[in-house]
Amino acid sequence: MMRRRAMGRGLMRTAATTAVVVGTAKAVSGTMDSHAANKQAEQQAQYDSQQAAYDSQAQLQQQQYEMQQMQAQMAQMQQQAAPAAPAPAPAAAATGGLSSDDLAKLKQLADLHTAGALSDAEFDAAKAKILG
């Protein structure tokens, strides 16, 4: 009988030790799982942040491209809408037989008139004098 009691105590001690080992293993395992989950969450957050920055950069580049395309279209439309420059008149017809000296004087008068240095009446009088 003594042997049974000793054997019973040994089994109890083994069961208790096993329970402690299992409990410790579960606690360590839970901590490791928690640590791994936290690390994975941090990596996912970093990936999401990088992806958002990439998406933002791609969107900015797309907008810049579209802006360049619109500017090119506007420039093309302006060129098409600009009236063609009239063909220059023959020199004799344009000057009415005036000398280059008279043309230079008329240009100078026009510049003075535009600048406000000559009144309309002064401009007309000087122009009439040059044209004869």
C-alpha positions in Angstrom: 0.0 0.0 0.0 2.8 2.2 0.7 3.9 1.8 -2.8 0.5 3.0 -4.1 0.6 6.1 -2.0 4.1 6.9 -3.1 3.1 6.3 -6.6 0.0 8.5 -6.2 2.1 11.4 -4.9 4.6 11.0 -7.7 1.7 11.2 -10.3 0.3 14.2 -8.6 3.7 15.9 -8.6 4.1 15.1 -12.3 0.6 16.3 -13.1 1.3 19.6 -11.2 4.6 20.1 -12.9 3.0 19.4 -16.3 0.2 21.9 -15.5 2.8 24.6 -14.6 4.8 23.9 -17.8 1.7 24.0 -20.0 0.5 27.2 -18.4 3.9 28.8 -18.8 4.0 27.7 -22.4 0.6 29.2 -23.1 1.6 32.5 -21.6 4.8 32.7 -23.6 3.0 31.6 -26.7 0.3 34.3 -26.2 3.0 37.0 -25.7 4.8 35.9 -28.8 1.5 35.9 -30.8 0.8 39.3 -29.5 4.2 40.6 -30.4 4.0 39.1 -33.9 0.5 40.6 -34.4 1.8 44.0 -33.3 4.8 43.8 -35.6 2.6 42.8 -38.5 0.3 45.7 -37.8 3.2 48.1 -37.8 4.5 46.7 -41.1 1.0 47.0 -42.6 0.7 50.6 -41.4 4.1 51.4 -43.0 3.1 49.8 -46.2 -0.2 51.7 -46.3 1.6 55.0 -45.6 4.1 54.3 -48.5 1.2 53.3 -50.8 -0.7 56.5 -50.0 2.5 58.6 -50.7 2.9 56.8 -54.0 -0.7 57.3 -55.0 -0.5 61.0 -54.1 2.6 61.4 -56.2 1.1 59.5 -59.1 -2.0 61.7 -58.9 0.1 64.9 -58.9 2.0 63.7 -62.0 -1.2 62.9 -63.7 -2.6 66.4 -63.0 0.6 68.0 -64.2 0.4 66.0 -67.4 -3.2 67.0 -68.0 -2.3 70.6 -67.3 0.5 70.5 -70.0 -1.9 68.9 -72.4 -4.5 71.7 -71.8 -1.9 74.4 -72.2 -0.7 72.8 -75.5 -4.3 72.7 -76.7 -4.9 76.3 -75.7 -1.7 77.4 -77.6 -2.8 75.5 -80.7 -6.3 77.1 -80.5 -4.8 80.6 -80.1 -2.6 80.0 -83.2 -5.6 78.9 -85.2 -7.8 81.8 -84.0 -5.2 84.5 -84.6 -6.0 86.3 -87.8 -3.4 85.9 -90.6 -1.2 88.9 -90.9 -2.2 90.9 -94.0 0.2 90.9 -96.8 2.4 94.0 -96.8 1.4 96.6 -99.3 3.9 97.6 -102.0 6.3 100.2 -100.7 5.3 102.9 -103.1 1.6 102.5 -102.4 2.2 102.5 -98.6 4.3 105.6 -98.5 2.4 107.5 -101.1 5.7 108.6 -102.7 7.2 109.9 -99.4 10.9 109.8 -98.7 12.3 107.7 -96.0 13.2 111.0 -94.2 9.5 112.0 -94.2 8.5 108.6 -93.0 11.0 108.8 -90.1 9.6 112.2 -89.1 6.0 110.9 -89.2 7.0 107.9 -87.0 8.7 110.3 -84.6 5.5 112.5 -84.5 3.3 109.5 -83.9 5.6 108.3 -81.0 5.4 111.8 -79.4 1.7 111.9 -79.8 1.3 108.5 -78.3 3.5 109.5 -75.4 1.3 112.5 -74.8 3.9 115.1 -75.7 1.8 116.4 -78.6 -1.9 117.3 -78.5 -4.2 116.1 -81.3 -4.1 119.6 -82.9 -0.3 119.8 -82.8 0.0 116.3 -84.2 -2.4 117.1 -87.1 -0.6 120.3 -87.9 2.9 118.8 -88.0 1.6 115.8 -90.0 0.0 118.1 -92.6 3.2 120.1 -92.9 5.2 116.9 -93.6 2.7 115.5 -96.0 2.6 118.9 -97.8 
